[in-house]
């Protein structure tokens, strides 16, 4: 919250740079309760004049407040190669991480993912890492450099299309959660640093 106020009220960021920073910040806060979110939005609305940026923030919040029905992933009947991967882990909660060796934000989340795995060690959960729009050699090298523990698959074009259709992927990193019965719980899940409470709740069901 302090970063938001500093950027909105201070002189360090100006013009389009400030507007984009505030837009990204507020869009990331879309799950805040109204008591915290609305004061931030009123401040944002008074500072940012770009109607396209505002509409992006509004749409992001509205999608959370009134989400579209989630698709159900039927891992037994789907013929897609990606769904067949998911079917291997049916009966477990699956936390899916779409990432690439060239993606700096993807790589920066890996230490948080390692901490998350430590917290959930021994639990009935699978951490599934899916290489997205990547090449095998740099993908393998990044796995070794970052010491990423979990299940790994490099997606081909057909599997990436399937992933886009199932999870609405517009960029990476992208995270998703699949429940024990093979249904999609979250098409757009929180990053590893934030997702622990939701995973714990699912594991207790």
C-alpha positions in Angstrom: 0.0 0.0 0.0 2.9 2.4 0.8 4.4 1.8 -2.6 1.1 2.7 -4.2 0.8 5.9 -2.3 4.4 6.8 -2.9 4.0 6.4 -6.6 0.7 8.2 -6.8 1.7 11.1 -4.6 5.4 11.4 -5.2 7.4 12.9 -8.0 9.7 10.0 -8.7 7.4 8.5 -11.4 5.6 10.8 -13.9 3.3 10.6 -16.9 2.9 7.3 -18.7 5.5 5.5 -16.5 3.6 6.4 -13.3 0.2 5.4 -14.9 1.4 2.0 -16.0 3.1 1.3 -12.7 -0.1 2.2 -10.8 -2.2 0.1 -13.2 -0.1 -3.0 -12.7 0.0 -2.5 -9.0 -3.8 -2.1 -8.7 -4.5 -5.0 -11.1 -2.3 -7.3 -8.9 -4.5 -6.3 -5.9 -7.7 -7.5 -7.5 -8.4 -10.0 -4.6 -8.4 -7.4 -1.9 -11.6 -6.9 0.0 -13.7 -3.8 -0.9 -12.7 -2.1 2.3 -9.0 -2.0 1.1 -9.5 -2.1 -2.6 -12.0 0.8 -3.1 -9.8 3.5 -1.4 -6.9 2.4 -3.6 -9.2 2.6 -6.7 -10.5 6.0 -5.8 -6.9 7.3 -5.5 -6.0 5.5 -8.8 -9.1 7.0 -10.5 -8.1 10.5 -9.5 -4.5 10.2 -10.7 -4.7 8.1 -13.9 -6.6 9.6 -16.8 -6.0 7.0 -19.5 -9.4 5.4 -20.0 -7.9 2.2 -21.5 -5.8 1.6 -18.5 -8.7 2.2 -16.2 -10.9 -0.2 -18.1 -8.2 -2.9 -17.8 -8.2 -2.5 -14.0 -12.0 -2.5 -13.9 -12.3 -5.6 -16.0 -9.7 -7.4 -13.9 -11.6 -6.7 -10.7 -15.0 -7.5 -12.3 -13.7 -10.9 -13.5 -12.8 -11.7 -9.9 -16.0 -10.4 -8.4 -18.2 -12.1 -10.9 -16.1 -14.9 -12.4 -17.2 -16.8 -15.5 -18.0 -20.5 -14.9 -14.8 -22.5 -14.7 -14.3 -25.2 -17.2 -14.1 -28.8 -16.0 -11.1 -30.8 -17.1 -12.1 -34.4 -17.7 -8.8 -36.1 -17.6 -10.3 -39.5 -18.4 -12.2 -38.6 -21.5 -10.0 -35.9 -23.0 -7.8 -37.0 -26.0 -5.3 -34.1 -25.6 -1.7 -35.0 -24.8 -1.6 -32.3 -22.0 -4.7 -33.8 -20.3 -3.1 -37.2 -20.4 -0.2 -35.7 -18.5 -2.6 -34.4 -15.9 -4.3 -37.8 -15.7 -1.1 -39.4 -14.4 -1.6 -37.4 -11.1 -5.3 -37.8 -10.7 -6.1 -38.2 -7.0 -3.6 -35.5 -6.0 -3.8 -31.8 -6.0 -1.7 -30.4 -8.9 -0.1 -27.0 -8.8 0.8 -26.2 -12.4 3.6 -23.7 -13.3 3.9 -22.7 -17.0 7.3 -21.2 -17.4 10.3 -20.8 -19.7 14.1 -20.5 -19.4 14.0 -17.1 -21.0 11.3 -15.7 -18.7 12.9 -13.6 -15.9 9.7 -13.3 -13.8 9.3 -17.1 -14.1 12.8 -17.7 -12.8 12.5 -15.1 -10.0 9.5 -17.1 -8.5 11.5 -20.3 -8.3 12.9 -19.6 -4.8 9.4 -18.9 -3.6 8.3 -22.2 -5.2 11.1 -24.0 -3.3 9.9 -22.6 0.0 6.3 -23.5 -0.9 7.4 -27.1 -1.5 9.2 -27.2 1.8 6.0 -26.1 3.6 4.0 -28.8 1.9 6.6 -31.6 2.0 4.9 -34.9 2.5 1.5 -33.7 1.4 -0.6 -35.2 -1.4 0.3 -32.5 -3.9 2.2 -32.5 -7.2 4.2 -29.6 -8.5 4.0 -29.7 -12.2 6.4 -27.6 -14.3 5.4 -27.2 -18.0 8.0 -25.6 -20.3 6.1 -23.1 -22.4 7.3 -21.8 -25.8 10.9 -23.0 -24.9 13.6 -25.1 -26.5 14.9 -28.3 -25.0 18.6 -27.3 -24.3 18.0 -24.0 -22.5 15.0 -25.5 -20.8 17.1 -28.4 -19.4 19.9 -26.0 -18.5 17.6 -23.7 -16.6 16.1 -26.7 -14.7 19.6 -27.6 -13.5 20.7 -24.1 -12.7 17.6 -23.4 -10.7 17.5 -26.9 -9.1 13.7 -27.1 -9.7 12.2 -30.1 -8.0 9.0 -31.5 -9.3 7.5 -33.1 -12.5 8.7 -31.6 -15.7 7.4 -31.6 -19.3 8.3 -29.5 -22.3 5.2 -28.6 -24.2 5.0 -28.8 -28.0 2.8 -26.6 -30.1 -0.3 -28.8 -29.8 0.0 -29.0 -26.0 0.5 -25.2 -25.8 -2.7 -24.7 -27.8 -4.5 -27.1 -25.4 -3.1 -25.2 -22.4 -4.3 -21.9 -23.9 -7.8 -23.3 -24.4 -8.0 -24.8 -20.9 -6.4 -22.0 -18.9 -6.6 -18.9 -21.0 -2.9 -18.3 -21.0 -1.9 -14.9 -22.3 1.6 -14.8 -20.9 4.0 -16.5 -18.4 4.5 -17.2 -15.7 1.1 -18.6 -15.5 -0.2 -20.8 -12.6 -3.2 -23.1 -12.3 -4.6 -25.6 -9.8 -6.2 -28.9 -10.6 -8.1 -30.7 -7.8 -7.9 -34.4 -6.9 -10.9 -35.2 -9.2 -9.3 -33.7 -12.2 -11.3 -30.5 -12.2 -9.8 -27.0 -12.7 -10.0 -25.1 -9.4 -8.1 -22.0 -10.6 -7.4 -21.2 -14.2 -5.3 -18.2 -13.0 -3.9 -19.2 -9.7 -1.7 -17.1 -7.3 2.0 -17.2 -7.6 4.0 -19.5 -5.3 4.6 -16.7 -2.7 0.8 -16.3 -2.2 -0.9 -19.6 -2.9 -0.1 -21.6 0.2 -3.4 -21.0 2.1 -5.5 -22.1 -0.9 -3.4 -25.3 -1.4 -3.7 -26.1 2.3 -7.5 -25.8 2.1 -7.7 -28.1 -0.9 -5.5 -30.7 0.7 -7.8 -30.7 3.7 -10.9 -31.5 1.7 
